[in-house]
Amino acid sequence: MGGNDRAGLHGSVLDQLGLLITSQELAPGRVLRIEELEARFGVSRSVIREAIRVLESMGMVSSRRRVGVTVAPRSAWNVFDPRIIGWRLDGEGRDEQLRSLSELRRGVEPVAAALAARRATPAQCGTLTGAVMQMAVHAKSGDLDAYLEADILFHRTLLEASGNEMLGALGDVVASVLAGRHHHHLFPARPEPAAIRWHAEVAQAVQAGDPEAAERAMRDIVEEATRAMLGEPVPEAPGAS
């Protein structure tokens, strides 16, 4: 079997096992027998072992001599791993995962925006502004894939511009949220003009060194995304008819 075929099998088995564990079809405490997994997925022992090694590195299973491979409780998982986030979004626990991620974003991104207003480099300010321009272009053309790429670039750059390496390390998590929202059609056919305007306000506030304005606009972005993903009603603006 060629290297690419082997990698493909490993990825396929890993994804299937990840989905089974995150959906609790393979519940915590369940002992996984290598022989049973070989038969279930129709692959070699080495492919199963490779997938198990990855799951173990993610905290989803544990291996002990004389016991075997045991499914671990969620408290042991690396819940920030983009693959785990993806599996949870693809399964029955999607709403719970979306809520957790939305609450995380509410607590993190406005703070990161305020810090970025104090610490962003000129190059990062340029990247933020360029990303907003691309979002506007792709929103008008209806190219949601390209819009997503620009949106992810914006949020990654903002987290990095905070100057805090722990906030910067959450770039993959936020990217997974944005991609998951897109993949599961929790995104309007045409991006909200207000959302693009708020992104522009964040970029401008960061450029101007205005932490309060950056934090406020980022909070608006996260609140809009949360309402869209969780199906919450949009509050009526003061004076709106």
C-alpha positions, -999 to 999 in steps of 0.1 A, spaced: 0 0 0 14 34 -9 21 61 16 -8 83 5 -32 54 7 -20 46 42 -23 82 53 -58 83 39 -69 52 57 -54 65 89 -72 98 86 -105 80 78 -103 56 108 -92 85 130 -122 106 120 -146 77 124 -133 68 159 -133 105 169 -169 109 159 -179 77 178 -162 89 209 -174 125 208 -210 112 202 -205 88 231 -214 58 209 -181 46 224 -187 58 259 -162 67 286 -147 36 302 -153 14 271 -124 -8 264 -114 -9 227 -100 -42 213 -76 -38 185 -89 -70 168 -125 -57 170 -115 -24 154 -96 -41 127 -127 -61 118 -151 -31 121 -131 -8 98 -115 -34 76 -80 -21 80 -47 -34 92 -36 -35 128 -9 -8 121 -35 16 108 -56 11 139 -26 16 161 -17 48 144 -52 62 149 -51 51 186 -18 69 191 -33 101 178 -64 98 199 -42 91 230 -22 123 223 -55 142 223 -65 127 256 -95 108 242 -82 73 250 -57 59 274 -36 27 270 -25 5 299 -8 -29 298 -32 -58 306 -61 -34 303 -59 -22 267 -72 10 252 -99 27 272 -121 56 261 -114 86 284 -139 109 299 -144 143 283 -126 160 312 -94 144 299 -97 156 263 -78 184 248 -110 202 239 -91 230 221 -78 206 195 -94 216 162 -101 180 153 -121 174 184 -140 206 178 -148 195 143 -160 160 154 -182 176 180 -197 200 155 -203 171 131 -222 151 157 -252 152 180 -234 174 205 -232 203 180 -254 228 200 -235 222 232 -202 226 214 -214 258 197 -225 272 230 -191 264 247 -172 280 218 -194 311 217 -189 316 254 -152 312 250 -152 338 222 -172 362 243 -146 360 270 -115 361 248 -119 381 216 -130 415 230 -101 413 254 -77 404 226 -90 434 206 -83 458 234 -48 444 238 -42 446 200 -51 483 201 -22 488 225 3 463 209 -4 457 172 24 462 148 19 483 116 21 452 96 -7 435 116 -28 467 113 -24 464 75 -34 428 75 -65 435 95 -75 463 72 -68 442 41 -88 413 55 -118 436 60 -116 448 24 -115 413 11 -145 404 33 -164 433 17 -155 423 -18 -164 386 -13 -196 394 5 -207 415 -25 -197 387 -50 -213 360 -29 -181 340 -27 -186 326 9 -155 304 7 -132 334 0 -152 354 26 -144 327 52 -107 328 44 -106 365 49 -127 363 81 -103 336 95 -73 358 86 -88 387 104 -94 368 136 -61 350 136 -43 383 131 -62 400 159 -54 373 184 -17 374 174 -18 412 176 -28 410 212 8 403 220 -3 375 243 10 341 232 -18 322 249 -44 343 232 -25 339 199 -26 301 203 -64 302 201 -63 311 165 -70 275 154 -99 273 178 -116 304 164 -108 293 129 -126 260 136 -156 279 149 -158 300 118 -152 271 95 -178 250 114 -204 278 111 -198 279 74 -198 241 69 -230 236 88 -248 264 71 -251 286 102 -242 315 81 -265 338 61 -264 335 23 -252 370 23 -229 381 51 -245 407 74 -234 443 64 -233 452 101 -208 424 107 -184 437 81 -188 472 95 -179 460 130 -148 443 116 -139 476 100 -145 494 133 -122 469 151 -94 474 125 -98 512 127 -97 512 165 -67 490 166 -49 513 141 -59 543 162 -48 527 195 -83 529 210 -88 499 232 -123 507 243 -136 511 208 -118 479 196 -133 459 225 -168 473 219 -168 465 182 -154 430 188 -181 423 213 -207 432 187 -191 408 162 -191 379 187 -226 386 198 -239 386 162 -221 354 155 -235 338 186 -271 347 178 -267 334 143 -252 301 154 -276 294 183 -307 308 166 -311 335 192 -334 365 182 -317 397 171 -325 425 195 -342 454 179 -320 485 177 -333 516 196 -357 535 174 -360 507 148 -393 502 133 
